[in-house]
Amino acid sequence: MRKDYLSTSSIPSSPHILYSGFGPTSSRCIGIGYMVRPGRLDLHLSTPLRAKDEMVVFAGKLTEAIRQLQDLLAAEQRAV
């Protein structure tokens, strides 16, 4: 059997979907549900209790990576 550590799923962008989520697929996995909407990105992270510390670290790194992407895209847009 596989032991996934990240499991992702996109959720269709719709004005009728207000909340969403996606669960982990193993006992050490972080489930990531995401929806791309105009002007924003919605993310939902979930994990079993035994992996909560790893999820907290992952969430911090994910936040940092998204900020870096925002900065990169803003610089690219200014250059155009």
N, C-alpha and C positions, 0 to 999 in steps of 0.2 A: 504494500500500500504506500501511496505517496504521503509525504509530510510537507504540505505547503506551509510557508511562513507568511506569504502575502496572497490574498485572493481578492480580485477586483471585479467590479461590474459597473458598467455605465447605466444610468437611468435616463430614459428618454426625456428630453426637455419638453415640458408641457405646462401651460398655466393651470391645469387641473391637478397637477401633482405638487402638493405642498411639502410633504415629508417623505423620506425614503430611507432605506438602509440596506445593508448587505452583510450577512453574517460570515464568520470565519468557517473554514472547512476542516480544521483540525484543532487539537487542543493547544497548540502553540502558535496558531495562525492569527493574523490581523486581517479582518474583513474590511474592505474599502469600497464603499458605494459612492459614486460621484455623478454629478449632473452639471453639464456646461450650460449656463444660461447667459443671455446677453448681459455683458458687463460683470459677470461674477461666476464663481465656481463653488458649488456646494459639495461638501465632503462629509461623509459619515464613517467613522471608524468604530469597529467593535471587535472584541476579543474575549475569550474566556478569562476568568479571574486570574488564573495562573500565569498569564502572559501580559498582565496589565503594566508591569514595569517596562517591558519592551515596547508596548504601545505608546507609553508616555514619551520615551526617547524617540520613537519613530515620528510621533506627532510633532515634536520640536524640530526634528530634521526636515520634515515635510514642509512645515511653516517657513523655515529658512530657505528651502529650495524654491518655494513659490515666490517668496520675496525677490530672490535672485532672478527668477524668470521675469517678474514684473519689471525690474530694473533694466534687464536686457532688452525687453520689448519696448520699453519707454525710450531707451537710448536709440534703438533702431528706428522708432517712429520719428524721433527728433532729427535723425540723419536724412530722412527722406524729404 
